[in-house]
Amino acid sequence: MTLALIAQTAIHGLRNRLGKPYCNGDANHLAKYLFFALEGDVRVKKDRIVVTYYNAPTRERLKACYMDLPRKLEKENIDPRIPSLYNYKLDSRFY
């Protein structure tokens, strides 16, 4: 149940950051036009887990929100390390 709540919170934040049409669509719309369209891979580089997305819809909006996330969090005085991921920092790349 806790993981479901965390997922809902993360998706809510994503929808708000992406704006229209994602903030107004239902779960099926979000899944079909955003999540099912994502392709990528996950790698560990130094102190980061880097998630690379290929052909992401609304790539520029996603880049603005999630690319170089550790630096953005540090700028807001938030520790970017994630304890449940062995204190790695999560970062994203979009191609």
C-alpha positions in Angstrom: 0.0 0.0 0.0 2.9 2.4 0.8 4.4 1.8 -2.7 1.0 2.6 -4.3 0.8 5.9 -2.5 4.4 6.8 -3.4 3.6 6.0 -7.1 0.4 8.1 -7.0 2.3 11.0 -5.5 5.1 10.7 -8.1 2.6 10.5 -11.0 0.6 13.4 -9.6 3.8 15.6 -9.6 4.7 14.4 -13.1 1.2 15.3 -14.4 1.4 18.8 -12.9 4.9 19.4 -14.3 3.9 18.3 -17.8 0.8 20.3 -18.0 -1.9 19.9 -20.7 -3.0 17.4 -21.9 -1.4 15.1 -19.3 -2.7 17.0 -16.2 -6.3 16.6 -17.4 -6.3 13.1 -18.8 -7.3 9.9 -17.0 -5.0 7.0 -16.1 -5.6 5.2 -19.4 -4.6 8.3 -21.4 -1.5 8.8 -19.3 -0.5 5.2 -19.7 -1.1 5.0 -23.4 0.5 8.3 -24.5 3.3 8.7 -22.0 4.3 5.5 -20.1 3.8 3.0 -22.9 5.7 5.3 -25.3 8.9 5.4 -23.1 11.9 3.3 -24.0 15.2 3.4 -22.2 17.8 1.8 -20.0 19.2 2.1 -16.5 22.9 2.3 -15.7 25.0 3.1 -12.7 27.7 5.7 -13.2 29.8 6.7 -10.2 27.4 7.9 -7.6 24.3 8.0 -9.8 21.7 5.8 -11.3 21.2 7.2 -14.8 17.9 6.5 -16.5 18.1 7.2 -20.3 14.9 7.7 -22.2 14.7 7.4 -26.0 12.0 8.9 -28.1 10.1 10.3 -25.1 6.9 12.2 -25.8 7.2 15.8 -24.6 10.9 15.4 -24.3 11.7 19.0 -23.8 9.2 19.3 -20.9 10.6 16.2 -19.3 14.2 17.4 -19.7 13.4 20.7 -18.0 12.0 18.8 -15.0 14.2 15.8 -14.6 17.6 16.2 -16.4 20.4 17.0 -13.9 18.0 16.4 -11.0 20.7 16.0 -8.3 22.0 19.5 -9.0 18.5 21.0 -9.0 17.8 19.4 -5.6 21.1 20.5 -4.1 20.3 24.0 -5.3 17.1 23.8 -3.2 19.1 22.4 -0.2 17.6 19.0 -0.6 19.9 15.9 -0.3 19.7 14.2 -3.7 20.8 10.8 -2.3 18.1 8.1 -2.1 18.6 5.9 1.0 16.5 3.0 -0.4 18.8 3.0 -3.5 22.0 2.7 -1.4 22.4 6.5 -1.4 22.8 6.8 -5.1 21.5 9.9 -6.8 18.9 9.6 -9.5 19.5 11.3 -12.8 17.8 11.2 -16.3 18.9 11.7 -19.9 16.6 12.2 -22.9 17.5 11.3 -26.5 
